[in-house]
Amino acid sequence: MSTLNEVQFFREMPQKHAVAVNIQHWQLRHQIQCPTRNDECVYATQHSVDSYNTETKRTTSLLAELAFKPVTIAASFEYIAAAGQRGQVVACELGSDESPVQIAAGRNCTNGLCVFDHHGQPRLLSCSNDKTIKVYSLPKLDLLHTIGFPEPVNYAAVSPDGRKMVAVGDGEDAYLYDISAGGEFTRTATLEAGRDAGFSCAWDRTSQRFAVATQDNHVRVWDVRDLAQPVAEIITTNELRTAANAPRSVKFSLTGPDLLLFSEHMRKFHVVDARTFNDRQVIQVSDPAAMVHICGVCLSPDAKTIFAATKVWIPRSNDSGEDDREKDEVTVELKNDLEIRGTLVSVDQFLNIKLDDIGIVNETKYPHMMSVKNCFIRGSVVRYVSLPAQSVDTALLQDAARREAQAGR
């Protein structure tokens, strides 16, 4: 269902607040939450997680001086958690005087977090590139269960009644689980979610329908009472499968009007009538040509306000003259087939590359590399360098090619 009636659920003239929300992984966009107050959001910024009150304009640090930059956060049921690219997970109870608890949940990137209630006991799901979901107690982060998957897991969501879980990852499937009273997870269905990886999923208030956002530019909704086919298929505003239009974060309203909210990779987010899936509003947060990335979206508890965090990734210099650009994650494939993923520190005219916070794509084949944190790669051994799509300024390249062609006439 890609042709929907255009309606207006929300005013399109937003209140803008100068809050620095950061993206640490180009595909993971769960950097903002609105857990308790209609006028307050929680967000990730550099080495901390802060809250911001839109009425008082006051910022409060919730998780301060972290040893990592959060790639994803979760906040619900009076708890907040954040995770990093090297398996770090930290959590605490909101308003508590107790110090946050931090653990190392492996060495792989933690892609998604979900705080949920299990029969009155708070729990945390941690979705990892190591092909597992780990279930922890809160606030102590004791490991309770480990659930294995055939591919890296990008996100998982638990239904409001605490009885079901849906998870998505780097494959084309979505996985549906039942959660027993004793806390056991049993897979009940494997659904063909799309033609590309899934990066977000969510449940509606009834715990009967769930949505999955996949990188093939679709959001699909299923009803657990009949899983034969989706009850709705919503396409983003561009039918071409480009990263800029991929849906990254999807949410249902849990109070107020029945709404489905999802963001695109850049510039836009959508509000859909979740009763019929026939009406939607597409909200443009920037000029179509601007490199504005959506860090995440969420609804306030009363579903009357949308919080949308954005970031412009444009290289610039600070007052000291130092480069203040966002560090990019790249993958370097060597001529011996070794693939190294890490944060790009520098590259020179000979393609000599320095990387920090590195990880190996195939760790089972190269276990001796798992302990290495940074490296220098000589350009003569490089076969390919894979860059995130948002790191390539196509407009600048086109302009340079145009000038070169005109100069050669």
Secondary structure, 3 states (H helix, E strand, C coil): CCCCEECCCCCCCCCCCCCCCCCCCCCCCCCEECCCCCCEEEEEECCEEEEEECCCCEEEEEECCCCCCCCEEEEECCEEEEECCCCEEEEEECCCCCCCEEEECCCCCEEEEEEEEECCEEEEEEEECCCEEEEEECCCCCEEEEEECCCCEEEEEECCCCCEEEEEECCCEEEEEEECCCCCEEEEEEEECCCCCEEEEEECCCCCEEEEEECCCEEEEEECCECCCCCEEEECCCCCCCHHHCEEEEEECCCCCCEEEEEECECEEEEEECCCCCEEEEEECCCCCCCEEEEEEEECCCCCCEEEEEEECCCCECCCCCECCCCCEEEEEECCCCEEEEEEEEECCCCCEEEEEEEECCCCCCHHHCCCCCEEECHHHEEEEECCHHHCCHHHHHHHHHHHHHHCC
